[in-house]
């Protein structure tokens, strides 16, 4: 069986004078959760629309299970949860989920899906009577009920409270463990950090960085050093290794390219220093640095 379930190769998509995708390449592999990250306007939604067959590229190739994304057999193997959906306001949640199962050859049992997601209390309520977060939970149930091999989740936890988000994350992890592949687009960097096997960072219609979460983190060499000290803040701020310093409630938080040098300085200057903590950059910092570097490069090129 092919390890590539969906792909875009040298794909270009323009909307008038705007180039949304510019020679874009992407592969979605079997059994992985791929997080697609990028600032607004990076081309994420356009890439997903092409993979779903909702739009056609101006050039390049798009494949879904080795065929045209608009082929019915390919579409019956995917599940979709988009940001903007129009559903019947008078249908009950159970009816909406049941309706979707009829489109698939071997769907999950509707009641089993409802129980798995813990939304029994919503099952008999009309869609129009649900809150925004509850609607997202029903939409997630509709996305997974067909037992899809490939699941597209576009900002799935927007509007969910902490408990509902954690429950959705758990089901996502279970689906990947059971063999499903997932493409996740999200503005919650911590969501990608918690769930993704692989991350693709987009900017200006291209993938500008890709790899595991740890590999993306490695793009950033900065570290955070925090501690409590009686040293004057301005003295510490003047150290050449200190790139940024934030002082709050007696605690200094330093961003630096040379954490070891900062530690040597503070230990030498203040033997009473305490609560020292060193952290590497997270995915959020890496994402910010990668996209800002690309934005600056784009500005110079233009």
WOZIGI-V168205 format. One record per helix or strand of 2 or more residues. SS is the DSSP state (H for helix, E for strand). FROM is the first residue (numbers start at 0). TO is the last residue. If there is no record, write none. Layout:
ss: (SS;SS)
from: (FROM;FROM)
to: (TO;TO)
This chain:
ss: (E;E;E;H;E;H;E;H;H;H;H;H;E;H;E;H;E;E;H;E;H;E;E;H;E;H)
from: (3;17;32;43;58;71;77;92;109;119;126;131;149;161;180;188;197;205;212;222;232;241;250;258;273;282)
to: (14;28;37;50;63;74;80;100;116;121;128;143;153;176;184;194;202;210;216;227;236;247;255;268;279;300)
